[in-house]
């Protein structure tokens, strides 16, 4: 069994955070939650492995865009999603890989984006080299004379 992918969810709205956590855990992900950008930064540095980050845009102290900027400096290869319930479009120079306005997309769309982003992070599957030792050469074919 392969290890569960770890997703760090950051939102100052506890209800949104618990719903997202439940949705992701029922799909087999391990979810770390943080109620602020500063808490998320500490958790990220202590977690060891984080495969994807989902952060709310509007939070006190450190907003989601700033959190993602700092996290991308630490680990540029990790996919990050910025979400917002108040802002429908976000064009400020964010380093997030995806921006989603809360409530305007079905949950399955978020799950599909997460799945695709984790596949891209992993890269192409490594093919095992062919096992030449166990391969048997085909016997020569005999051609009937006419």
Long-range contacts (C-beta under 8 A, 24 or more apart in sequence): 4-28, 4-29, 4-30, 5-29, 5-30, 5-51, 5-52, 5-118, 6-30, 6-31, 6-32, 6-47, 6-49, 6-50, 6-51, 6-52, 7-31, 7-32, 7-50, 7-51, 7-52, 7-53, 7-54, 7-114, 8-32, 8-33, 8-34, 8-40, 8-43, 8-44, 8-47, 8-50, 8-52, 8-53, 8-54, 9-33, 9-34, 9-54, 9-55, 10-34, 10-35, 10-36, 10-37, 10-39, 10-40, 10-53, 10-54, 10-55, 10-56, 10-59, 10-64, 10-67, 11-35, 11-55, 11-56, 11-59, 12-36, 12-56, 12-59, 12-60, 13-56, 13-85, 16-56, 16-85, 16-102, 20-54, 23-107, 23-110, 23-111, 24-111, 24-114, 27-111, 29-114, 36-60, 36-61, 36-62, 37-61, 37-62, 37-63, 37-64, 37-66, 37-67, 38-62, 40-67, 41-67, 41-70, 41-71, 44-71, 44-74, 45-74, 50-75, 50-78, 51-78, 51-79, 51-118, 51-121, 52-78, 52-79, 52-80, 52-81, 52-114, 52-117, 52-118, 52-121, 53-78, 53-79, 53-80, 53-81, 54-80, 54-81, 54-83, 54-114, 55-80, 55-81, 55-82, 55-83, 55-96, 56-83, 56-84, 56-85, 56-102, 57-82, 57-83, 57-84, 57-86, 57-87, 57-90, 58-84, 58-85, 58-86, 58-87, 64-96, 65-90, 65-92, 65-94, 65-95, 65-96, 68-94, 68-95, 68-96, 69-94, 69-95, 77-121, 78-121, 79-117, 79-118, 79-120, 79-121, 81-110, 81-113, 81-114, 81-117
